[in-house]
Amino acid sequence: MLTGQNGILTNAQKAREATSQAEAEERINMTLNAIKTEIFVQQVDDKSYSGLNGSALDSRITEIMKLDLGSDIVATTDAGETQDGKYSYELSGNTLTIYYYSTANNFTTSGSINLSATTSQATITPATSSQLKTL
């Protein structure tokens, strides 16, 4: 009743893991939508605004990520460099990808947005999670 495959403790752990995974997906998706909204707002005055400043992120985009995901979000050049339990991001060309990695709950989550000077190109790939491989 308390332990085992269908026990209360096992089901409580599964619920915690599912909640953590869903929260990470939702936070990434909300952040990506906030970035897309900021791009649209800025394009009212500047049609060429894309969220990029040269080959780097515009400070407005960085600030949105810090507000939504925490001030300790870090840039990474490889999804494998993400810190456990923290959000990170990678800018590759015009694509911004946000990651969350959790060994405690055995999953990784990522979502991305194509930063472009045209509103039709500011497309979002919603966050999805996958289980970490076990050895």
N, C-alpha and C positions, 0 to 999 in steps of 0.2 A: 504494500500500500504506500509506504513512504519512499522506498527505493525500487530499483528495477526499471525496465524499459518504459513502463507506463505509470511509474510512481510519481507522487506529488513533487518530490525534489527534482526528479529528472525533467518533468514537465515545466517546473518553474525555471530551471536553467535554460531550457529550449525557448521559453517565452522571453527571458532576458536577452538571449542572443538574437532572436527575431526582432525585438524592439530596438536593440542597438543597431542592427543592420538597417532597419527601416528609417531610423533617425538619421543615420549617415547619408542615406540616399536622399531623404527629404531636404536635409541641410544643403547638400550639394546642388540639388535641383533648384531650390529657392535662390541660392547664390547665383547660379547661371541665369535664372530669369531676371534677377536684379541687375546683373551685368548687361543683359540684352536691353532691358528698360533704359538703363543709363545711356547706352549707345543710341537708342532712338531719341531720347531727350536731347542729347548733345547734337544729333544730326538736324534738329530743328534750326539751329543757328549755323552749323558747319556740316554741310552735306558729305564732306570727306572724312568726318570723324569715324574711327573704327575701334577705339579702345586701345590702340597701339600708339606709342611714341617712338617712332623709328622702329627698331627691332625689339623694344622693351614694352612692358605694359604701362599704360597711362596711369598716373597716380590715382585717378578716380576709381579705376578698376581694382587696383591694389587695396584701396581703402574699403571698398565694398567687401572684398574677401576677408579683410581683417575684422570688419564689423560683424559679418555673418558667421565666420568660421573660427574666429579667435585671432588675437594679435600675434600668436606664435606660429601662424601658417608660414611655411618655408618653401622657397623655390627649389626645385630639384631638376636634374637633367636626366634622371632615370627613375621610372616608377618604382624600381626596386630599392631606391634610396629613401623611400617614405619612412617616417618614424612611427613606431607603434603607438596607436591611440591618438595620432595627430593628423591634421589635414596638411596636404602639400599640393603644389601645383607645378605644372611644366608648360612652358610656352615653346611650341615647335612650329615655326613659320607663323601662320595666322591662327593656329589652333591652340586654345588654352584648355588644358585638362586638369581637373581637380581630383585628387586622390584621398582616400581614407583607408588605413590599414589597421586591422585589429587581430593580433595573435590570440588575445584573450577570448575572443568570440569566433575566431577561425574564419575571417572573411576579409576581403578587400573590395572597395567600392570606387568607381570612377565615373565621371561624366565630363563632357567637353562642350565648348562653344567655338564656332568658327568666327573669329573676329575679322570683319571685312568692312570696307568703306561703303558697301551697299547693303541696305536693310534686308534685302532678300537673301543675302549670304550670311547674316548673323544667325546661323542655325545652331540649335542645341541638340546634342546627343544626350538624352536623359541618363542619369546615373543608374548603374546596375551593379549588383554585387555578385561575387563568385566566392566559393569556398576555397580556402587555402589548401594546398596539397599537403598531405601528411606523408611522412617517410615510412 
